[in-house]
């Protein structure tokens, strides 16, 4: 099958939509027309990011607009020059503590100016930052993450230092103390000569694991530059525009806000207690649909671009916001770098899609044998291209299960999203939810087996199963009948983030099974519904 080239107009820029040479043998199951559409629909535009790394992009704006505002938070602000100087001071201290290229540094703090200084300082050393929100992540989780990443240094805030677990081989540094220490040089340290390469790790994001232990997704500069420094992932961010920072720092979409703003020369506006107040101040807003639906859109008319991801978006929400701004309903797991599909929504569209593949990325709709399905048939979406991250940290088995060689582009990798989708006739993707028990609750990605494993770690609990009731609630069943729900819930609290906590935990003598010996989830759903009705349970 020959290589083809189409053209598309993106703003004022014409880009080539070029599909690499396909492995023709993998497409024999498709008609000639569907072979063409498989490529035409499945390949994003071939575009070179404006900078090869996030560090290079941020450094560019520090040099070209040093007096422009970089970050605002609670009445305080840092210009790009001040951010450069503060991050240099911290980077120099980190270097003296032994942090070097390829290391990981944990950021255990809250939204703040110091958070941004910490991120930039770590990236300047060619290291990867590992963000966690203190007060949200359990202490055991923080300890595990620091140990599995091999972090020598943990960054925090002075007021949170007592809440951060520190081992004897680790050093805890309060970023705010460093920023106030005038004895530290603000000049560029000689040792900060490393220039990040595209394949260097930029951050490690942790998701809940199937054993109740968080899994670290390794994200490279190439991954981030590919989405943040090309259209439409950049969301039009540029100097003079303000970008809201409203999401948890441990959420992959927070990197879209933070690194997206700084690498495009915009101003990052970090929220306080009120998301609404921040939304009314900014030009670019990134959120989950649940958060966006909580806002009074009539007071957000200044927003130029809004994007949602993380959970299904109601059509009414998309239609409303797209009347006054460019609205993107996008999709993509952490393992494919924030999002790997996006397209502006218009109220007159027949369906609310999740868009098309973002630049230099691919999306395949495949059957169980990893063969392409005819256009219009529903199947599992696999994501390929520059969005595919470097696998899970210290978990090769899980990496091998979910990251596979790309059969359509030999030498490349693809990731199993476990999302169901199908192509529309005009080349957009329609989303139909998850293929398994990896669910979204309140916009957070949760592995139900991980919750069940945490429950089973209670000494009174032999078996557990967790189900999704709705987009805000989980229900768990434990056995035997004398298992203590309070003790089991405490294990979830100790091991997993707060949003993994089941609303209801019901003990049963035995967990019901199907004739084939599998857990009967349909019967369990009915038991949960009956319990809610008979006991008058109020859901969140």
Helices and strands as residue ranges (DSSP letters): E 5-10, E 13-18, G 24-27, H 32-42, H 54-64, E 69-73, E 76-79, H 80-96, E 104-109, H 113-124, E 128-133, H 139-149, E 153-156, G 158-163, E 171-174, H 175-180, E 201-207, E 215-220, H 221-228, E 242-245, H 252-263, E 267-270, H 275-279, E 284-287, H 289-293, G 297-299, E 305-308, H 315-321, E 326-329, G 334-336, E 341-342, E 356-357, E 361-366, E 379-385, H 396-402, E 403-405, E 413-423, E 429-434, E 438-441, E 444-447, H 448-456, E 463-468, E 474-479, H 485-495, G 498-500, E 504-507, H 521-535
